[in-house]
Amino acid sequence: MHVEEGQLQEFLLDAGLVSRAQIEEAKARARQGEGIGDALVSTGAVSEDDLRRVEASVLGIPFVNLERERIDPEVLSLIPEPIARTHNIVAFRRTESTLEVAMLDTEDLTAIDFIKKKTRLKIQPRLTGRESMRSALIQYQKSLKAEFGDIIQREARELTSGGGSLASQEDMKRAAEHLPVVRIVDALLRHAIIQGASDIHIEPQEKELLVRYRIDGILRDAMTLPKGAADSIVARIKVLSNLKLDEKRLPQDGRFKVESDGERVSLRVSIMPTAFGEKTVMRLLPEGRKGFTLEWLGFHGEGLEKIHEATKQNIGMILATGPTGSGKTTTLYTVLDILNTPDVNISTIEDPIEYQMPRINQTQVRPDIGFSFANGLRSLMRQDPDIIMVGEIRDKETAGLAVNAALTGHVVLSTLHTNSAAGAVARLIDMDAEPFLLVSTLRVVIGQRLVRQLCRTKDEYKPTRQELEELARIADLTKVLAVLKEEKIVSAKTTWKDISFFRPKKSAECEDGYSSRIGVHEVLKVSPAIKELIMKSATGDDIEVQARKEGMLTMTEDGIFKAVQGITSIEEVLRAVSE
């Protein structure tokens, strides 16, 4: 059922929602392929909810608003969350034979047919608005939190009712296969994946077992379990990771994979003995992620152009720098995706392989058997590669091999643990890389951190004069404003007095006002002037001064640039960059 344009216009006019002049203006401003309704919403002539109500009237379909309605979790779960999010369809009311579903597009017959077959109920579509749909989808997360919390606590009580610690290897093996512990670990993993956690920490305390998730870079308490459940949970994780069950005195590292709602996730496991038992940390690495672009990661303007320019050269090094967990590897994978064309051979040596990519030969180091980055890189050079990615330059031998590989006709991508882009040069020289070789090979160095993004609902405010003066001490605000104007974020006549920043606002959508993360970057191109400084063994500070003269935004300045856009807050930028 499709709403005819003429019919929609007449209904809008009859309802007194718009004038003919507004309709004509919307027609004139409508983009190619855009309907009159969308054009009226974009010009502000009518709200989206009012438009939806009119469309519902035209089609003879009831309109529902779920913003303040609490949906029964059993009804909500009749449609799996991935289907609900992909097709914008939510079940909200059920009788013995019918199921009412709210939709943004009642013509999505594929989704309706799928739900009809799954539930064996008669489907009654209802039209709703985007805010209403967003509120309904949030309830999935809340109901799943409660569901997993109940499962874990219930199974943990059953698990500890037997009491006693696990003495022998056979006891531990039996405990690891015991149904309650299997359910606990499965629920913990699914809960963490749904929450978007990057790490799970299972920490034995004196009287309890603490579970924490790292979400958007911040470690948060998830739940506490009885202390008696600790041995069985660790044993289960050891079985999944193929680790030694009876080894409790030494650290162990392993890996395993799980699948949740069609998404494959690789888990890197680290188990460490502590005073109160074995602490387990699992790093979650979603496999097969696609669609990342440099723009999506937060690159823009001149910095983005510098990276693209470096990718078009046939030799040289591209480095990403920053602390652990700052997104360096994701940046390099995104660059690799740009370089991944049928006419090149790409090989990597990683620890671990975080994302699996088609047409790329990925190898994982194995230090336990003597297969290091240096050994792997030496072997890769005999594999006729055009492009090489080295997971990390950790020592002199790897640094020397990477520089020589870039010198002998290869593009080399790698990461370094330094606080800034300029600091990478000094670190390589400390690793005995010759300055005259660096000036011939180094193309671009990227420094980065991750900042949390503000949710759609946020508080806008004008910075005080004192706040701007404090920012001016750590960043060149004149340069930031110039870039904002150059990229047309603000108008040419804007001054700092006209600019607003934003603060997080707690809402049903976001518990702390933030959701997901984005990068703040500094992109240092090795220009002729910087090459001269490298040859003179200049300090990182000297190199940074020259790079800033040549237009480089520092990470702090890039953070302020994004704060003006409402992507993040000034407080979050200062927290992330100062770490």
Helices and strands as residue ranges (DSSP letters): H 5-14, H 20-29, H 36-42, H 48-59, H 73-76, H 81-87, E 89-94, E 98-103, H 109-119, E 122-127, H 130-160, H 169-176, H 179-195, E 197-204, E 208-215, E 218-226, G 227-229, H 230-240, E 252-260, E 263-274, E 277-286, H 294-297, H 301-311, E 316-321, H 328-339, E 346-350, E 360-364, G 367-369, H 373-380, E 387-390, H 396-407, E 411-416, H 423-430, H 435-441, E 442-454, E 458-461, H 465-474, H 477-486, G 496-498, E 501-504, E 514-525, H 528-535, H 540-549, H 555-564, H 570-578
